[in-house]
Every structure is written in C-alpha cells, then in structure tokens.
Amino acid sequence: MNRQIITTADGSKTIQLVDLEEQYHSIHGALQESKHVYINQGLLHYHSLKISVKPISILEIGFGTGLNAMATLVEAKNNNLQIQYVGVEAYPISKKEVFELHYGEQFTFKNSIQLFNEIHSCSWEKPHEIISGFTLEKQQKFFSEITDKNVFHIIYFDAFGARVQPELWTEDIFRIMYEALKEEGVLVTYSAKGSVRRALQAVGFIVERIPGPPGKREMLRATKHSKN
C-alpha cells in the first residue's frame, strides 16, 4: 500500500494511505486534533471531574504514530498527573516513518525529541517508565482481541475511519470498550457519525456530541455511568 508523509494545516505531519485517501491524523492539523480530541476532551475532561485516582489508566485504540501518547506524556508532566498508558496497534509504523514525522520537534518539552524516540524504541508487550509518572505499554494485536475488564479510566478511540474500516466501529467492538472501562470512565473519538453514536448507545454508553477539532464541527464523548 502506498504510504506518504504529508504536512497538515498546523505544520505537523501525518501518514497518508494514498490508495484509501485516509490519514492517521486530520489533514486540518494533526497536533491540533490530538490535543483537542484526546487531551482536552479526554484526559483533561476526566481530570476536571475530580475523580481521585492515581494513576489514570488510558487505553489508546490505534497507537499508530505515537502522537497521542507523546501529547499525553507532556500534558501529564505539566499537570503533575500519573499515567499508565496502553497503546494497542495491529500494524506498527516503520522506523523510517517515525524519523520522518518529527513529532518530538512539535513540543517545547525538555528532551521531547529523545522522549518521542523512546516511545517508539521501547519494546512491545511490557510496561516501560518513559519518565517518572508515565508508564507506557505497547501491545501488538487486533482490537477484537482485547479482554481487559474494568481496567481503564479513559479510552482514546483513534481507529481509521468507518469509511475504510467499518468493522472497527461496530457494537461488538464498542462492547469490548465498554467492558474495558471502569465505572464513570470516558471514551473519546474524533468521529461524529450517527451510526457510531448509535452503536455506542446500544452497548450502554451515555453519548455527548461536543465541538470537534479544526475541520470537524462535532466529535463524540461517551461515558460509562455507574449502574448504582
């Protein structure tokens, strides 16, 4: 499959799957999308609920370029948060693509280039403390193979779009997500499709439409509310 590194509207890069006309991140701004959808509406929203947990456990569906993990690491350090981060990816990107993305240069955080490289160079299937308070475990498997129950506080659902991979946006997959979350946990995604919202609701989520990142009017945030 033809893959290219392209520059998005905010100056950050992403990987484009040319034949599918699909990108790993928004062409309207890869970094802006990551910060808006996953940091602001996911991590910082959950933190604002004043739910007292240490560490916050995050599952990323579609580890991909590592941009969301890097943005979370920086935000965690800036806000003195403790994070356990699990990224699931069936098809890891190449070392050449990691180098060409230059994501470490997008952050003013000390040693950000080295830290981004470490995110990708650390071994899979075991936890690594990238910095004090931020532990990363990368798991290479399909989303349907996730078996965690009541483990995570936040899910970043960043799979390829339903247009190209509709099987990733089904009730079956979202039921796995629901079971993996703790009570009061949240799932955030860039998607605002009606079919996605209905699938989330069908498995038990309370779903909000909220303002989306640049280039998208809306996105979805789903909450697993306590049954008590």
Sequence and secondary structure as in RCSB ss.txt:
>XXXX:A:sequence
MNRQIITTADGSKTIQLVDLEEQYHSIHGALQESKHVYINQGLLHYHSLKISVKPISILEIGFGTGLNAMATLVE
AKNNNLQIQYVGVEAYPISKKEVFELHYGEQFTFKNSIQLFNEIHSCSWEKPHEIISGFTLEKQQKFFSEITDKN
VFHIIYFDAFGARVQPELWTEDIFRIMYEALKEEGVLVTYSAKGSVRRALQAVGFIVERIPGPPGKREMLRATKH
SKN
>XXXX:A:secstr
  EEEEE TTS EEEEEGGGTEESS TT HHHHIIIIIIIIIIHHHHHTT   SSEEEEEE  TTSHHHHHHHHH
HHHTT  EEEEEE SS   HHHHHHH GGGG  STTHHHHHHHHHHS SSS EEEETTEEEEEE S GGG    S
 EEEEEE    TTT GGGSSHHHHHHHHHHEEEEEEEEES   HHHHHHHHHTT EEEEEE STT SEEEEEE  
   
